[in-house]
């Protein structure tokens, strides 16, 4: 039987086959949590909605940064799928 190393994100239980992807995912979730807190401090809003907005902005942070630097049209591009951002773990059967 082979041993496969996996990394599990404490925040949401996602599992990754390499440490770099796991850390990147964790950073994205931390940013989403902080954006959510900011929204909730500034606007009276449903918690579920603020979490959805926070996660959306965190997932698209690179495009958002480019848009803030003068390319707002980038925000209208199709959203990348989660499969494009996550390295799946293969089943070792």
MOPAC internal coordinates of N, CA, C and O (Angstrom, degrees):
PM7 1SCF
backbone

  N    0.0000 0     0.00 0     0.00 0    0    0    0
  C    1.4453 1     0.00 0     0.00 0    1    0    0
  C    1.5363 1   107.77 1     0.00 0    2    1    0
  O    1.2310 1   121.09 1   -46.82 1    3    2    1
  N    1.3077 1   115.53 1   133.18 1    3    2    1
  C    1.4603 1   121.22 1   179.61 1    5    3    2
  C    1.5205 1   110.01 1   -86.70 1    6    5    3
  O    1.2310 1   121.44 1   -31.38 1    7    6    5
  N    1.3168 1   114.85 1   148.62 1    7    6    5
  C    1.4592 1   121.33 1   175.53 1    9    7    6
  C    1.5194 1   107.48 1  -102.71 1   10    9    7
  O    1.2310 1   121.00 1   -51.90 1   11   10    9
  N    1.3195 1   115.69 1   128.10 1   11   10    9
  C    1.4615 1   120.70 1  -179.45 1   13   11   10
  C    1.5168 1   108.32 1  -116.56 1   14   13   11
  O    1.2310 1   121.08 1   -56.24 1   15   14   13
  N    1.3250 1   115.55 1   123.76 1   15   14   13
  C    1.4696 1   120.35 1   177.59 1   17   15   14
  C    1.5239 1   109.07 1   -78.89 1   18   17   15
  O    1.2310 1   121.07 1   -46.66 1   19   18   17
  N    1.3227 1   115.56 1   133.34 1   19   18   17
  C    1.4607 1   121.19 1   176.57 1   21   19   18
  C    1.5203 1   108.35 1  -134.24 1   22   21   19
  O    1.2310 1   121.35 1   -26.08 1   23   22   21
  N    1.3168 1   115.03 1   153.92 1   23   22   21
  C    1.4595 1   121.86 1   176.99 1   25   23   22
  C    1.5161 1   107.19 1  -117.03 1   26   25   23
  O    1.2310 1   121.69 1   -48.10 1   27   26   25
  N    1.3224 1   114.37 1   131.90 1   27   26   25
  C    1.4663 1   120.58 1  -177.89 1   29   27   26
  C    1.5260 1   108.55 1  -113.07 1   30   29   27
  O    1.2310 1   121.09 1   -48.47 1   31   30   29
  N    1.3115 1   115.53 1   131.53 1   31   30   29
  C    1.4615 1   121.82 1   177.89 1   33   31   30
  C    1.5306 1   108.00 1   -80.68 1   34   33   31
  O    1.2310 1   120.61 1   -56.38 1   35   34   33
  N    1.3402 1   116.44 1   123.62 1   35   34   33
  C    1.4628 1   121.40 1  -178.99 1   37   35   34
  C    1.5208 1   112.45 1   -64.19 1   38   37   35
  O    1.2310 1   120.26 1   148.51 1   39   38   37
  N    1.3115 1   117.11 1   -31.49 1   39   38   37
  C    1.4603 1   120.74 1  -173.01 1   41   39   38
  C    1.5229 1   113.65 1   -69.65 1   42   41   39
  O    1.2310 1   120.31 1   140.76 1   43   42   41
  N    1.3415 1   117.01 1   -39.24 1   43   42   41
  C    1.4648 1   118.41 1  -177.00 1   45   43   42
  C    1.5252 1   114.45 1  -134.45 1   46   45   43
  O    1.2310 1   119.98 1  -177.20 1   47   46   45
  N    1.3154 1   117.65 1     2.80 1   47   46   45
  C    1.4557 1   120.91 1   177.26 1   49   47   46
  C    1.5138 1   115.37 1    79.80 1   50   49   47
  O    1.2310 1   119.61 1  -175.83 1   51   50   49
  N    1.3339 1   118.35 1     4.17 1   51   50   49
  C    1.4614 1   121.21 1   177.64 1   53   51   50
  C    1.5255 1   109.39 1   -62.92 1   54   53   51
  O    1.2310 1   121.15 1   -35.52 1   55   54   53
  N    1.3292 1   115.41 1   144.48 1   55   54   53
  C    1.4607 1   119.84 1  -179.70 1   57   55   54
  C    1.5251 1   109.90 1  -117.86 1   58   57   55
  O    1.2310 1   121.48 1   -35.94 1   59   58   57
  N    1.3331 1   114.78 1   144.06 1   59   58   57
  C    1.4627 1   121.53 1  -176.14 1   61   59   58
  C    1.5122 1   109.69 1  -133.68 1   62   61   59
  O    1.2310 1   121.00 1   -26.56 1   63   62   61
  N    1.3284 1   115.69 1   153.44 1   63   62   61
  C    1.4551 1   119.31 1   179.63 1   65   63   62
  C    1.5234 1   113.39 1   -92.75 1   66   65   63
  O    1.2310 1   120.27 1  -179.26 1   67   66   65
  N    1.3401 1   117.09 1     0.74 1   67   66   65
  C    1.4604 1   119.19 1   172.78 1   69   67   66
  C    1.5292 1   110.40 1  -146.25 1   70   69   67
  O    1.2310 1   121.70 1   -28.74 1   71   70   69
  N    1.3100 1   114.34 1   151.26 1   71   70   69
  C    1.4625 1   121.60 1  -173.89 1   73   71   70
  C    1.5285 1   112.31 1   -65.19 1   74   73   71
  O    1.2310 1   120.19 1   142.60 1   75   74   73
  N    1.3134 1   117.25 1   -37.40 1   75   74   73
  C    1.4574 1   121.11 1  -178.14 1   77   75   74
  C    1.5322 1   111.35 1   -60.14 1   78   77   75
  O    1.2310 1   120.36 1   132.04 1   79   78   77
  N    1.3214 1   116.91 1   -47.96 1   79   78   77
  C    1.4726 1   120.79 1   179.31 1   81   79   78
  C    1.5259 1   111.28 1   -63.90 1   82   81   79
  O    1.2310 1   120.48 1   140.76 1   83   82   81
  N    1.3267 1   116.69 1   -39.24 1   83   82   81
  C    1.4607 1   120.82 1   179.09 1   85   83   82
  C    1.5308 1   110.87 1   -63.77 1   86   85   83
  O    1.2310 1   120.34 1   136.13 1   87   86   85
  N    1.3255 1   116.95 1   -43.87 1   87   86   85
  C    1.4620 1   120.45 1   179.49 1   89   87   86
  C    1.5268 1   111.68 1   -66.76 1   90   89   87
  O    1.2310 1   120.22 1   140.70 1   91   90   89
  N    1.3192 1   117.18 1   -39.30 1   91   90   89
  C    1.4644 1   121.13 1   177.93 1   93   91   90
  C    1.5312 1   110.48 1   -63.10 1   94   93   91
  O    1.2310 1   120.59 1   137.40 1   95   94   93
  N    1.3145 1   116.48 1   -42.60 1   95   94   93
  C    1.4655 1   121.20 1   178.49 1   97   95   94
  C    1.5346 1   110.10 1   -63.53 1   98   97   95
  O    1.2310 1   120.32 1   137.29 1   99   98   97
  N    1.3177 1   116.99 1   -42.71 1   99   98   97
  C    1.4594 1   121.24 1   179.48 1  101   99   98
  C    1.5300 1   111.23 1   -63.30 1  102  101   99
  O    1.2310 1   120.40 1   139.10 1  103  102  101
  N    1.3232 1   116.85 1   -40.90 1  103  102  101
  C    1.4700 1   120.71 1   177.06 1  105  103  102
  C    1.5250 1   111.02 1   -63.22 1  106  105  103
  O    1.2310 1   120.55 1   140.36 1  107  106  105
  N    1.3295 1   116.56 1   -39.64 1  107  106  105
  C    1.4544 1   120.41 1   178.98 1  109  107  106
  C    1.5273 1   110.27 1   -64.02 1  110  109  107
  O    1.2310 1   120.56 1   137.82 1  111  110  109
  N    1.3320 1   116.54 1   -42.18 1  111  110  109
  C    1.4685 1   120.08 1   179.29 1  113  111  110
  C    1.5280 1   111.56 1   -67.15 1  114  113  111
  O    1.2310 1   120.16 1   144.08 1  115  114  113
  N    1.3258 1   117.29 1   -35.92 1  115  114  113
  C    1.4701 1   120.42 1   176.54 1  117  115  114
  C    1.5268 1   110.39 1   -64.68 1  118  117  115
  O    1.2310 1   120.40 1   136.68 1  119  118  117
  N    1.3285 1   116.84 1   -43.32 1  119  118  117
  C    1.4622 1   120.82 1   177.20 1  121  119  118
  C    1.5280 1   110.22 1   -61.80 1  122  121  119
  O    1.2310 1   120.21 1   137.10 1  123  122  121
  N    1.3121 1   117.20 1   -42.90 1  123  122  121
  C    1.4709 1   121.34 1   178.98 1  125  123  122
  C    1.5291 1   110.68 1   -60.38 1  126  125  123
  O    1.2310 1   120.19 1   137.91 1  127  126  125
  N    1.3230 1   117.24 1   -42.09 1  127  126  125
  C    1.4642 1   121.08 1   179.36 1  129  127  126
  C    1.5265 1   110.85 1   -64.16 1  130  129  127
  O    1.2310 1   120.39 1   139.63 1  131  130  129
  N    1.3235 1   116.87 1   -40.37 1  131  130  129
  C    1.4653 1   120.39 1   179.79 1  133  131  130
  C    1.5320 1   111.27 1   -70.11 1  134  133  131
  O    1.2310 1   119.98 1   140.84 1  135  134  133
  N    1.3152 1   117.64 1   -39.16 1  135  134  133
  C    1.4728 1   120.96 1   176.03 1  137  135  134
  C    1.5247 1   109.25 1   -62.87 1  138  137  135
  O    1.2310 1   120.78 1   137.05 1  139  138  137
  N    1.3251 1   116.11 1   -42.95 1  139  138  137
  C    1.4646 1   120.72 1   178.47 1  141  139  138
  C    1.5267 1   110.77 1   -58.77 1  142  141  139
  O    1.2310 1   120.45 1   134.35 1  143  142  141
  N    1.3241 1   116.75 1   -45.65 1  143  142  141
  C    1.4689 1   120.68 1   178.60 1  145  143  142
  C    1.5186 1   111.28 1   -61.13 1  146  145  143
  O    1.2310 1   120.32 1   137.36 1  147  146  145
  N    1.3184 1   116.99 1   -42.64 1  147  146  145
  C    1.4627 1   121.54 1   178.93 1  149  147  146
  C    1.5239 1   110.75 1   -60.68 1  150  149  147
  O    1.2310 1   120.63 1   133.47 1  151  150  149
  N    1.3174 1   116.39 1   -46.53 1  151  150  149
  C    1.4697 1   120.93 1   179.68 1  153  151  150
  C    1.5258 1   110.11 1   -60.06 1  154  153  151
  O    1.2310 1   120.65 1   133.82 1  155  154  153
  N    1.3207 1   116.36 1   -46.18 1  155  154  153
  C    1.4597 1   120.48 1  -177.11 1  157  155  154
  C    1.5292 1   112.35 1   -67.37 1  158  157  155
  O    1.2310 1   119.95 1   152.14 1  159  158  157
  N    1.3388 1   117.70 1   -27.86 1  159  158  157
  C    1.4642 1   120.96 1   176.55 1  161  159  158
  C    1.5184 1   111.67 1   -72.68 1  162  161  159
  O    1.2310 1   120.65 1   147.25 1  163  162  161
  N    1.3134 1   116.37 1   -32.75 1  163  162  161
  C    1.4579 1   121.50 1  -172.88 1  165  163  162
  C    1.5273 1   114.41 1   -95.92 1  166  165  163
  O    1.2310 1   120.45 1   153.44 1  167  166  165
  N    1.3244 1   116.74 1   -26.56 1  167  166  165
  C    1.4586 1   120.94 1  -172.67 1  169  167  166
  C    1.5339 1   109.20 1  -134.46 1  170  169  167
  O    1.2310 1   120.52 1   -42.31 1  171  170  169
  N    1.3171 1   116.62 1   137.69 1  171  170  169
  C    1.4545 1   119.27 1   173.49 1  173  171  170
  C    1.5243 1   106.67 1   -78.83 1  174  173  171
  O    1.2310 1   121.21 1   -68.66 1  175  174  173
  N    1.3238 1   115.28 1   111.34 1  175  174  173
  C    1.4554 1   120.96 1  -171.90 1  177  175  174
  C    1.5251 1   109.29 1  -147.61 1  178  177  175
  O    1.2310 1   120.86 1   -27.61 1  179  178  177
  N    1.3100 1   115.96 1   152.39 1  179  178  177
  C    1.4535 1   122.00 1   175.75 1  181  179  178
  C    1.5365 1   109.74 1   -60.93 1  182  181  179
  O    1.2310 1   120.07 1   -43.32 1  183  182  181
  N    1.3174 1   117.47 1   136.68 1  183  182  181
  C    1.4597 1   122.07 1  -177.15 1  185  183  182
  C    1.5270 1   112.36 1   -59.40 1  186  185  183
  O    1.2310 1   120.23 1   138.41 1  187  186  185
  N    1.3245 1   117.17 1   -41.59 1  187  186  185
  C    1.4636 1   120.78 1   179.90 1  189  187  186
  C    1.5225 1   110.88 1   -63.06 1  190  189  187
  O    1.2310 1   120.61 1   137.99 1  191  190  189
  N    1.3166 1   116.44 1   -42.01 1  191  190  189
  C    1.4588 1   120.60 1   179.04 1  193  191  190
  C    1.5255 1   111.28 1   -65.79 1  194  193  191
  O    1.2310 1   120.09 1   137.36 1  195  194  193
  N    1.3294 1   117.43 1   -42.64 1  195  194  193
  C    1.4669 1   119.88 1   179.85 1  197  195  194
  C    1.5276 1   110.61 1   -65.11 1  198  197  195
  O    1.2310 1   119.99 1   143.69 1  199  198  197
  N    1.3367 1   117.63 1   -36.31 1  199  198  197
  C    1.4673 1   120.59 1   176.97 1  201  199  198
  C    1.5236 1   110.84 1   -66.12 1  202  201  199
  O    1.2310 1   120.42 1   140.51 1  203  202  201
  N    1.3280 1   116.81 1   -39.49 1  203  202  201
  C    1.4637 1   121.06 1   178.69 1  205  203  202
  C    1.5294 1   110.54 1   -63.80 1  206  205  203
  O    1.2310 1   120.76 1   136.68 1  207  206  205
  N    1.3315 1   116.16 1   -43.32 1  207  206  205
  C    1.4609 1   120.85 1   178.92 1  209  207  206
  C    1.5251 1   110.01 1   -65.55 1  210  209  207
  O    1.2310 1   120.31 1   135.61 1  211  210  209
  N    1.3277 1   117.02 1   -44.39 1  211  210  209
  C    1.4624 1   120.78 1   179.18 1  213  211  210
  C    1.5148 1   111.86 1   -59.40 1  214  213  211
  O    1.2310 1   120.28 1   136.03 1  215  214  213
  N    1.3194 1   117.08 1   -43.97 1  215  214  213
  C    1.4577 1   121.40 1   179.46 1  217  215  214
  C    1.5297 1   111.25 1   -66.38 1  218  217  215
  O    1.2310 1   120.28 1   139.04 1  219  218  217
  N    1.3265 1   117.08 1   -40.96 1  219  218  217
  C    1.4599 1   121.17 1   178.04 1  221  219  218
  C    1.5283 1   111.03 1   -59.91 1  222  221  219
  O    1.2310 1   120.74 1   131.62 1  223  222  221
  N    1.3291 1   116.20 1   -48.38 1  223  222  221
  C    1.4641 1   119.60 1  -178.61 1  225  223  222
  C    1.5254 1   111.77 1   -67.11 1  226  225  223
  O    1.2310 1   120.13 1   142.97 1  227  226  225
  N    1.3211 1   117.35 1   -37.03 1  227  226  225
  C    1.4638 1   120.37 1   178.76 1  229  227  226
  C    1.5279 1   111.40 1   -67.09 1  230  229  227
  O    1.2310 1   120.51 1   138.02 1  231  230  229
  N    1.3260 1   116.64 1   -41.98 1  231  230  229
  C    1.4679 1   120.05 1   179.04 1  233  231  230
  C    1.5267 1   111.51 1   -63.92 1  234  233  231
  O    1.2310 1   120.40 1   148.49 1  235  234  233
  N    1.3189 1   116.83 1   -31.51 1  235  234  233
  C    1.4626 1   120.48 1  -176.48 1  237  235  234
  C    1.5240 1   111.94 1  -106.07 1  238  237  235
  O    1.2310 1   120.38 1  -155.24 1  239  238  237
  N    1.3414 1   116.88 1    24.76 1  239  238  237
  C    1.4651 1   121.79 1  -174.44 1  241  239  238
  C    1.5183 1   113.55 1   -58.01 1  242  241  239
  O    1.2310 1   119.91 1   142.99 1  243  242  241
  N    1.3239 1   117.78 1   -37.01 1  243  242  241
  C    1.4666 1   119.81 1  -179.47 1  245  243  242
  C    1.5285 1   110.63 1   -65.36 1  246  245  243
  O    1.2310 1   120.41 1   134.90 1  247  246  245
  N    1.3348 1   116.82 1   -45.10 1  247  246  245
  C    1.4662 1   120.04 1   177.48 1  249  247  246
  C    1.5252 1   111.14 1   -65.73 1  250  249  247
  O    1.2310 1   120.71 1   141.37 1  251  250  249
  N    1.3183 1   116.25 1   -38.63 1  251  250  249
  C    1.4584 1   120.65 1   178.92 1  253  251  250
  C    1.5311 1   110.79 1   -62.50 1  254  253  251
  O    1.2310 1   120.31 1   138.13 1  255  254  253
  N    1.3174 1   117.01 1   -41.87 1  255  254  253
  C    1.4655 1   120.84 1   178.04 1  257  255  254
  C    1.5291 1   110.86 1   -63.06 1  258  257  255
  O    1.2310 1   120.12 1   136.98 1  259  258  257
  N    1.3231 1   117.38 1   -43.02 1  259  258  257
  C    1.4674 1   120.78 1   178.34 1  261  259  258
  C    1.5247 1   110.95 1   -65.11 1  262  261  259
  O    1.2310 1   120.58 1   141.49 1  263  262  261
  N    1.3330 1   116.49 1   -38.51 1  263  262  261
  C    1.4642 1   120.60 1   178.80 1  265  263  262
  C    1.5237 1   110.41 1   -63.66 1  266  265  263
  O    1.2310 1   120.32 1   140.67 1  267  266  265
  N    1.3138 1   116.99 1   -39.33 1  267  266  265
  C    1.4658 1   121.27 1   179.07 1  269  267  266
  C    1.5246 1   111.56 1   -68.37 1  270  269  267
  O    1.2310 1   120.38 1   159.29 1  271  270  269
  N    1.3170 1   116.87 1   -20.71 1  271  270  269
  C    1.4692 1   121.45 1   179.75 1  273  271  270
  C    1.5236 1   112.48 1   -93.89 1  274  273  271
  O    1.2310 1   120.43 1  -167.21 1  275  274  273
  N    1.3463 1   116.78 1    12.79 1  275  274  273
  C    1.4592 1   118.96 1   173.20 1  277  275  274
  C    1.5077 1   116.97 1   116.00 1  278  277  275
  O    1.2310 1   119.44 1  -171.71 1  279  278  277
  N    1.3243 1   118.67 1     8.29 1  279  278  277
  C    1.4626 1   120.67 1   179.60 1  281  279  278
  C    1.5288 1   110.17 1  -126.52 1  282  281  279
  O    1.2310 1   120.11 1  -115.43 1  283  282  281
  N    1.3418 1   117.39 1    64.57 1  283  282  281
  C    1.4654 1   120.36 1  -175.57 1  285  283  282
  C    1.5288 1   113.84 1   -62.68 1  286  285  283
  O    1.2310 1   119.66 1   157.30 1  287  286  285
  N    1.3189 1   118.24 1   -22.70 1  287  286  285
  C    1.4659 1   121.10 1  -179.28 1  289  287  286
  C    1.5300 1   112.24 1   -64.61 1  290  289  287
  O    1.2310 1   120.36 1   159.29 1  291  290  289
  N    1.3219 1   116.91 1   -20.71 1  291  290  289
  C    1.4586 1   120.25 1   179.50 1  293  291  290
  C    1.5275 1   112.06 1   -63.23 1  294  293  291
  O    1.2310 1   120.17 1   152.29 1  295  294  293
  N    1.3170 1   117.27 1   -27.71 1  295  294  293
  C    1.4616 1   120.42 1  -179.68 1  297  295  294
  C    1.5219 1   112.61 1   -67.26 1  298  297  295
  O    1.2310 1   120.31 1   161.93 1  299  298  297
  N    1.3209 1   117.01 1   -18.07 1  299  298  297
  C    1.4550 1   120.86 1  -178.89 1  301  299  298
  C    1.5233 1   112.80 1   -89.27 1  302  301  299
  O    1.2310 1   120.44 1   177.95 1  303  302  301
  N    1.3309 1   116.76 1    -2.05 1  303  302  301
  C    1.4565 1   120.13 1   178.02 1  305  303  302
  C    1.5254 1   109.58 1   -68.92 1  306  305  303
  O    1.2310 1   121.34 1   -22.68 1  307  306  305
  N    1.3144 1   115.03 1   157.32 1  307  306  305
  C    1.4565 1   120.51 1   179.59 1  309  307  306
  C    1.5223 1   110.02 1   -60.66 1  310  309  307
  O    1.2310 1   121.22 1   -42.28 1  311  310  309
  N    1.3207 1   115.28 1   137.72 1  311  310  309
  C    1.4604 1   121.14 1  -179.64 1  313  311  310
  C    1.5271 1   109.73 1   -69.01 1  314  313  311
  O    1.2310 1   120.28 1   -46.79 1  315  314  313
  N    1.3421 1   117.07 1   133.21 1  315  314  313
  C    1.4662 1   118.05 1   176.40 1  317  315  314
  C    1.5246 1   110.13 1   -66.98 1  318  317  315
  O    1.2310 1   121.00 1   -33.49 1  319  318  317
  N    1.3307 1   115.70 1   146.51 1  319  318  317
  C    1.4604 1   119.03 1   179.10 1  321  319  318
  C    1.5158 1   109.44 1   -78.23 1  322  321  319
  O    1.2310 1   120.63 1   -21.81 1  323  322  321
  N    1.3152 1   116.40 1   158.19 1  323  322  321
  C    1.4604 1   120.43 1  -179.77 1  325  323  322
  C    1.5193 1   110.67 1   -62.27 1  326  325  323
  O    1.2310 1   119.72 1   149.70 1  327  326  325
  N    1.3188 1   118.14 1   -30.30 1  327  326  325
  C    1.4607 1   121.64 1   178.41 1  329  327  326
  C    1.5202 1   110.97 1   -63.11 1  330  329  327
  O    1.2310 1   119.84 1   154.54 1  331  330  329
  N    1.3269 1   117.92 1   -25.46 1  331  330  329
  C    1.4539 1   121.12 1   178.14 1  333  331  330
  C    1.5209 1   111.60 1   -74.87 1  334  333  331
  O    1.2310 1   119.81 1   159.63 1  335  334  333
  N    1.3264 1   117.97 1   -20.37 1  335  334  333
  C    1.4567 1   122.43 1  -174.55 1  337  335  334
  C    1.5129 1   115.04 1  -107.05 1  338  337  335
  O    1.2310 1   119.66 1   168.47 1  339  338  337
  N    1.3235 1   118.25 1   -11.53 1  339  338  337
  C    1.4554 1   121.58 1  -173.76 1  341  339  338
  C    1.5159 1   109.06 1  -119.92 1  342  341  339
  O    1.2310 1   121.01 1   -44.26 1  343  342  341
  N    1.3299 1   115.68 1   135.74 1  343  342  341
  C    1.4464 1   120.96 1   174.59 1  345  343  342
  C    1.5221 1   107.67 1   -89.73 1  346  345  343
  O    1.2310 1   120.11 1   -67.13 1  347  346  345
  N    1.3290 1   117.39 1   112.87 1  347  346  345
  C    1.4536 1   119.60 1  -176.92 1  349  347  346
  C    1.5239 1   111.33 1   -71.95 1  350  349  347
  O    1.2310 1   120.95 1   -24.87 1  351  350  349
  N    1.3117 1   115.79 1   155.13 1  351  350  349
  C    1.4654 1   121.31 1   176.24 1  353  351  350
  C    1.5158 1   107.92 1   -96.21 1  354  353  351
  O    1.2310 1   121.20 1   -55.06 1  355  354  353
  N    1.3170 1   115.30 1   124.94 1  355  354  353
  C    1.4617 1   120.19 1   179.96 1  357  355  354
  C    1.5123 1   109.79 1   -78.01 1  358  357  355
  O    1.2310 1   120.99 1   -36.14 1  359  358  357
  N    1.3156 1   115.72 1   143.86 1  359  358  357
  C    1.4480 1   120.89 1   176.95 1  361  359  358
  C    1.5294 1   108.57 1   -77.42 1  362  361  359
  O    1.2310 1   120.32 1   -52.80 1  363  362  361
  N    1.2979 1   117.00 1   127.20 1  363  362  361
  C    1.4668 1   120.78 1  -176.99 1  365  363  362
  C    1.5165 1   112.94 1   -94.67 1  366  365  363
  O    1.2310 1   119.83 1  -119.93 1  367  366  365
  N    1.3087 1   117.93 1    60.07 1  367  366  365
  C    1.4598 1   120.82 1  -177.94 1  369  367  366
  C    1.4709 1   112.00 1  -101.66 1  370  369  367
  O    1.2310 1   120.10 1   180.00 1  371  370  369

